[in-house]
Amino acid sequence: MKYKINYPYFGRTNDGILFVIIQPKYMIALEHQGTYGFGFAAYISRPKILSFYKFSKEVDKADFEGAIRQKAYNFFKKTPGAETIFKPIKEAKLIAGK
């Protein structure tokens, strides 16, 4: 079966993994869902990309970026002994706590 995917495709799987399919054989996913973890994984396997696509719901770019920002903020906020100040994500700074 062939799938018509409009690139970039921002999605969320049924179990909550956020991902973006950039090209037919390239996808980036937020993989680590742990308490203190925050990490991305890149996939270059078409079958793996299609497995994410088939069991996902499309989200718009703003929702995707907002969710990533929130997860990054939560990661830094939960780091022991740290306080964060967040402006736009590219200007994020980590300041040591008192």
C-alpha positions as CSV (number, residue, x, y, z in Angstrom):
1,M,0.0,0.0,0.0
2,K,1.3,3.5,-0.9
3,Y,0.9,6.4,1.5
4,K,0.7,10.0,0.4
5,I,2.5,12.1,3.1
6,N,2.7,15.8,2.9
7,Y,6.2,16.8,4.1
8,P,6.9,17.9,6.8
9,Y,4.3,15.8,8.6
10,F,4.0,16.5,12.3
11,G,2.4,13.7,14.3
12,R,1.7,12.1,17.6
13,T,1.4,8.3,17.9
14,N,-1.3,6.6,19.9
15,D,1.1,6.2,22.8
16,G,2.1,9.9,22.8
17,I,5.4,10.0,20.9
18,L,5.9,13.2,19.0
19,F,7.6,13.0,15.6
20,V,8.1,14.9,12.4
21,I,8.7,13.2,9.0
22,I,10.9,15.5,7.0
23,Q,11.5,13.4,3.9
24,P,10.3,10.0,2.7
25,K,13.3,8.3,4.5
26,Y,14.0,10.7,7.3
27,M,12.1,11.2,10.6
28,I,12.9,12.8,14.0
29,A,11.1,11.6,17.1
30,L,11.0,12.6,20.7
31,E,12.0,9.3,22.2
32,H,12.7,9.6,25.9
33,Q,9.6,9.9,28.0
34,G,11.2,9.4,31.4
35,T,11.1,11.6,34.4
36,Y,14.5,13.3,33.9
37,G,15.1,12.5,30.2
38,F,14.7,14.5,27.0
39,G,16.1,13.1,23.8
40,F,15.5,12.8,20.1
41,A,16.0,9.9,17.7
42,A,16.5,10.1,14.0
43,Y,15.2,7.3,11.8
44,I,16.2,6.7,8.2
45,S,14.2,3.5,7.7
46,R,11.1,3.8,5.5
47,P,9.3,0.8,7.1
48,K,9.9,2.4,10.6
49,I,8.6,5.8,9.4
50,L,5.5,4.2,7.9
51,S,4.8,2.3,11.1
52,F,4.8,5.7,13.0
53,Y,2.7,7.3,10.3
54,K,0.0,4.5,10.2
55,F,-0.7,4.7,13.9
56,S,-0.6,8.5,14.4
57,K,-2.7,11.6,14.4
58,E,-1.5,14.7,12.6
59,V,-0.8,17.8,14.7
60,D,-0.1,21.3,13.4
61,K,3.3,22.8,13.6
62,A,2.5,25.2,16.4
63,D,1.1,22.4,18.7
64,F,4.2,20.3,17.9
65,E,6.6,23.1,18.8
66,G,4.7,24.0,21.9
67,A,4.8,20.4,23.1
68,I,8.5,20.2,22.5
69,R,9.1,23.5,24.3
70,Q,7.1,22.2,27.3
71,K,9.0,18.9,27.5
72,A,12.3,20.8,27.3
73,Y,11.2,23.2,30.0
74,N,10.0,20.3,32.2
75,F,13.4,18.6,31.7
76,F,15.4,21.6,32.8
77,K,12.9,22.4,35.6
78,K,13.2,19.0,37.1
79,T,17.1,19.0,37.1
80,P,18.1,19.0,40.7
81,G,19.6,22.3,41.9
82,A,18.7,24.3,38.8
83,E,16.3,27.1,38.0
84,T,15.4,28.0,34.4
85,I,14.5,31.1,32.6
86,F,12.9,30.4,29.2
87,K,12.5,33.0,26.5
88,P,12.1,31.5,23.0
89,I,13.7,28.1,23.1
90,K,16.8,29.1,21.1
91,E,17.6,31.6,23.9
92,A,17.1,29.2,26.8
93,K,19.5,29.6,29.7
94,L,20.2,27.3,32.6
95,I,21.0,29.2,35.8
96,A,22.4,27.4,38.9
97,G,20.0,27.4,41.9
98,K,20.8,28.9,45.2
